Amino acid sequence: MTATQGASVRDVGQDGGRGPRFLRPIARIVGPYVALTKPRIIELLLITTIPTMFLAAGGFPSPWLILATMIGGYLAAGGANTLNMYLERDIDAKMKRTRNRPIPSGAVTPRAALVFGLTLSVVSTLWLGLLVNWMSAALGLGAIVLYVVFYTMILKRRTSQNIVWGGIAGCMPVLIGWSAVTGTVSWTAVLLFLVIFFWTPPHYWPLAEKFSTDYANAGVPMLPVVSSRGNVAGQMLLHTGLMIASSLAIIPLGETGWVYGVVAALSGAWFGFLVIRYALRVRKGMTGKALGPMKVFHGSITYLTVLFLGLAIDPFVTF
């Protein structure tokens, strides 16, 4: 549930004259509400939740359980993202990257967004509780509260470490996925949680570097706005090291095999190289495209995808 999973009205529901004519009025109404949920969050849910469920089950969980968990997770994320957009509508209106979102663009009223977000949050909790288990429901509700209250209302406008602690909400899908299968949370799930927790800063700060002027104009103290590039790069290196260590610490617990071990080591080394190269370019005083913050941003997505793909395949390789 990070800001990088956002989608504007242009992304969803605005067909630009394409598609069946009779569906266009429906798309104009429904599209902005879908955009409020930041539907690209489903990518993060798919990448992290399903592989975690495979590992927890030691194979394929029930298809119905996967579907119910994914729907509940999306509803929870959608509710949190909608409430986030409601609370940050003033910020979104000031930033070029977000000014076309449903509320600042006028496609959805703030009141309607508030009602929609609260409804999704309640429905997601009941869905997970009744169709998965109440442990998963509690974790889903916790993710909503963390993202809306802890991150959006308390941290984001007050501290440059906002994304570090606010990113906790984005780590919850692995705990939800594990508890959906087992009804509990194990140390393996906690370490997967930590992998995403430490991954979030080196994933998000390069994006914040690119849009630092936007954040500065909106008065949001993201670390690249209020601190030197050298300090940001140093903290990225620290978090990346802790991320790789967390991913490797899973191996001795014995719930993964050699496939995950190899993938974790190689993907960690590759992403570590990207961050080190970025830090060296910062030290040389490079800026803009030469600095290449978006290469680290896109690389972080590739890293997480590859790592969890290895996690998903691992239970099925026994030799």
C-alpha positions in Angstrom: 0.0 0.0 0.0 2.6 2.5 -1.0 2.2 5.7 -3.0 4.0 4.0 -5.9 1.0 1.8 -6.5 -1.2 4.9 -7.4 -3.3 5.2 -10.5 -4.9 8.4 -11.9 -8.3 8.7 -13.4 -6.6 8.6 -16.8 -5.3 5.1 -15.9 -8.7 3.6 -15.1 -12.1 4.3 -16.4 -11.3 6.9 -18.9 -11.6 5.1 -22.2 -10.9 8.1 -24.4 -13.7 7.1 -26.7 -12.7 3.5 -26.9 -14.8 0.5 -26.0 -18.5 -0.3 -26.5 -20.6 2.9 -26.6 -23.2 1.6 -24.1 -20.5 0.9 -21.5 -19.0 4.4 -21.6 -21.5 6.0 -19.1 -20.9 3.1 -16.7 -17.1 3.5 -17.0 -17.3 7.2 -16.4 -19.1 6.5 -13.1 -17.3 3.4 -11.9 -13.8 4.2 -13.2 -13.0 7.0 -10.8 -14.0 4.8 -7.8 -11.8 2.0 -9.1 -9.0 4.5 -9.4 -9.5 5.5 -5.8 -8.5 2.0 -4.7 -5.2 2.3 -6.7 -5.8 -0.9 -8.5 -2.1 -1.5 -9.3 -1.8 -2.5 -5.6 -3.0 -5.9 -6.9 0.4 -6.4 -8.4 2.1 -6.1 -4.9 -0.6 -8.4 -3.5 -0.1 -11.0 -6.2 3.7 -10.8 -5.9 3.9 -11.2 -2.1 0.7 -12.9 -0.8 0.3 -15.9 -3.1 4.0 -17.1 -2.9 3.7 -16.8 0.9 0.6 -18.9 0.8 2.4 -21.6 -1.3 5.3 -21.7 1.2 2.9 -21.9 4.2 1.0 -24.7 2.6 4.0 -26.5 1.3 2.3 -26.6 -2.1 -1.0 -25.4 -3.5 -3.5 -24.1 -1.0 -7.2 -24.3 -1.8 -8.0 -22.2 -4.9 -11.0 -20.8 -3.0 -8.7 -19.8 -0.1 -6.4 -18.0 -2.5 -9.3 -16.2 -4.2 -11.0 -15.2 -0.9 -7.7 -14.0 0.5 -6.8 -12.0 -2.6 -10.3 -10.4 -2.8 -10.2 -9.5 0.9 -6.7 -8.1 0.6 -7.7 -6.0 -2.4 -10.7 -4.6 -0.6 -8.6 -3.8 2.5 -5.9 -2.1 0.4 -8.6 -0.3 -1.7 -10.3 1.0 1.5 -7.0 2.2 2.9 -5.9 3.8 -0.4 -9.3 5.6 -0.8 -9.1 7.0 2.7 -5.5 8.1 2.0 -6.6 10.0 -1.1 -9.4 11.6 0.9 -7.0 12.8 3.6 -4.3 13.9 1.1 -6.6 15.6 -1.5 -5.0 18.9 -0.8 -1.5 17.5 -1.4 -2.6 15.7 -4.5 -4.0 18.9 -6.0 -0.6 20.5 -5.7 1.5 17.8 -7.3 1.7 17.2 -11.1 2.0 13.5 -10.5 -1.3 13.3 -8.6 -3.5 16.2 -9.7 -5.5 14.0 -12.0 -6.6 11.7 -9.3 -10.4 11.3 -8.8 -10.8 13.8 -5.9 -8.7 16.8 -7.1 -9.9 16.3 -10.6 -13.5 16.5 -9.4 -14.5 13.1 -10.6 -15.5 12.0 -7.1 -16.5 14.3 -4.2 -14.6 14.1 -1.0 -17.7 13.0 0.9 -18.4 10.2 -1.6 -14.7 9.0 -1.3 -14.9 9.0 2.5 -18.0 6.9 2.5 -16.6 4.5 -0.2 -13.3 4.1 1.7 -15.0 3.4 5.0 -17.4 0.9 3.3 -14.5 -1.0 1.7 -12.7 -1.2 5.0 -15.7 -2.6 6.8 -16.5 -5.1 4.0 -12.9 -6.3 3.8 -12.7 -7.0 7.5 -16.0 -9.0 7.4 -15.0 -10.8 4.2 -11.7 -11.9 5.6 -13.2 -12.8 9.0 -16.1 -14.8 7.6 -14.5 -16.4 4.6 -10.8 -16.8 5.6 -10.2 -16.5 9.3 -10.3 -13.8 12.0 -6.6 -13.6 12.4 -6.3 -12.5 8.7 -9.2 -10.1 9.2 -7.4 -8.5 12.2 -4.2 -8.2 10.3 -6.1 -6.6 7.3 -7.8 -4.1 9.6 -4.4 -3.4 11.3 -2.9 -2.6 7.8 -5.8 -0.1 7.2 -5.3 1.6 10.5 -1.5 1.7 10.1 -1.7 3.2 6.6 -4.5 5.7 7.2 -3.8 6.8 10.8 -0.1 6.1 11.5 1.2 7.0 8.0 -1.2 9.4 6.4 -2.5 11.3 9.4 0.5 11.3 11.7 3.8 10.7 9.9 3.7 11.8 6.3 3.6 15.6 6.9 5.7 15.5 10.0 8.9 13.5 9.5 11.3 12.6 6.7 11.2 9.0 8.0 7.5 8.8 7.0 7.9 6.1 4.4 10.1 4.0 6.7 7.5 3.5 9.4 4.5 4.1 7.2 5.7 1.3 5.0 4.7 -1.2 7.7 1.2 -1.3 6.2 2.7 -2.5 2.9 4.3 -5.4 4.7 1.1 -6.9 6.0 0.1 -9.0 3.0 2.7 -11.6 3.8 1.4 -12.0 7.3 -2.2 -12.1 6.0 -1.2 -14.7 3.4 0.6 -16.9 6.0 -2.2 -16.6 8.5 -4.8 -17.4 5.9 -3.2 -20.9 5.4 -2.1 -21.6 9.0 -4.2 -19.4 11.2 -1.0 -18.2 12.9 2.1 -16.1 12.1 5.5 -17.9 12.1 9.1 -16.5 12.2 9.4 -17.2 8.5 6.4 -14.8 7.9 8.0 -12.2 10.3 11.2 -12.3 8.3 9.3 -11.9 5.0 7.6 -9.0 6.7 11.1 -7.5 7.4 12.2 -8.1 3.9 9.5 -5.8 2.6 9.9 -3.4 5.5 13.6 -2.8 4.7 12.9 -2.9 0.9 10.4 0.0 1.0 12.9 2.9 1.6 15.3 2.0 -1.3 12.3 1.3 -3.4 10.5 4.6 -2.7 13.2 7.2 -2.1 14.5 7.0 -5.7 10.9 7.9 -6.8 10.8 10.7 -4.3 14.1 11.9 -5.6 12.7 12.2 -9.1 9.6 14.0 -7.9 11.3 16.0 -5.1 10.1 19.3 -6.5 6.6 18.1 -6.4 6.9 17.0 -2.8 8.6 20.3 -1.8 5.8 22.3 -3.4 3.3 20.3 -1.5 5.1 20.7 1.8 5.8 16.9 2.3 9.1 16.3 4.0 10.2 13.3 2.1 13.9 12.4 2.9 15.2 13.4 -0.6 13.5 16.8 -0.1 14.9 17.7 3.3 18.3 15.8 3.3 21.4 15.6 1.1 21.7 13.0 -1.6 24.6 11.5 0.3 22.5 10.9 3.4 19.7 9.4 1.4 22.1 7.1 -0.5 23.7 6.1 2.8 20.3 5.2 4.3 19.4 3.3 1.2 22.6 1.2 1.5 21.7 0.5 5.2 18.2 -0.6 4.4 19.3 -2.7 1.5 21.8 -4.5 3.6 19.2 -5.3 6.3 16.8 -6.4 3.6 19.2 -8.9 2.1 20.2 -10.1 5.6 16.5 -10.7 6.4 15.9 -12.6 3.2 18.9 -14.9 3.9 17.9 -15.3 7.6 14.9 -17.3 6.4 17.0 -20.1 5.1 18.2 -21.6 8.4 14.6 -21.8 9.6 14.3 -24.8 7.3 11.0 -24.0 5.7 12.6 -23.2 2.3 14.9 -25.2 0.0 17.8 -24.6 -2.3 15.7 -22.8 -4.9 14.8 -20.0 -2.6 18.4 -19.9 -1.2 20.0 -19.4 -4.6 17.4 -16.9 -5.7 17.7 -14.9 -2.5 21.5 -14.8 -2.8 21.7 -13.9 -6.5 18.8 -11.3 -6.5 20.1 -9.7 -3.3 23.6 -9.4 -4.8 22.2 -7.9 -8.0 20.0 -5.3 -6.2 22.8 -4.5 -3.8 25.0 -3.7 -6.8 22.4 -1.3 -8.1 22.2 0.6 -4.8 26.0 0.7 -4.4 26.3 2.0 -7.9 23.7 4.7 -7.2 25.6 5.7 -4.0 28.8 5.9 -5.9 27.2 8.2 -8.5 25.8 10.4 -5.8 29.3 10.6 -4.3 30.6 11.7 -7.8 28.0 14.5 -7.8 25.9 13.1 -10.7 22.4 14.3 -11.0 19.3 13.7 -13.2 19.4 10.9 -15.7 23.1 10.4 -15.1 22.3 9.6 -11.5 19.5 7.2 -12.5 17.3 7.0 -9.5 14.5 5.4 -11.5 16.8 2.5 -12.4 17.0 1.7 -8.7 13.2 2.1 -8.4 12.4 -0.3 -11.2 15.2 -2.6 -10.1 13.6 -2.8 -6.7 10.4 -4.0 -8.2 12.3 -6.6 -10.2 14.1 -7.8 -7.1 10.9 -8.3 -5.1 9.2 -10.1 -8.0 12.2 -12.5 -8.5 12.6 -13.2 -4.8 9.0 -14.1 -4.2 8.9 -16.1 -7.5 11.7 -18.1 -6.1 9.6 -18.5 -2.9 6.6 -19.7 -4.9 8.6 -22.3 -6.8 10.6 -23.6 -3.9 7.9 -25.9 -2.3 7.5 -27.7 -5.6 11.2 -28.6 -6.1 12.2 -31.5 -3.9 15.5 -32.6 -5.4 
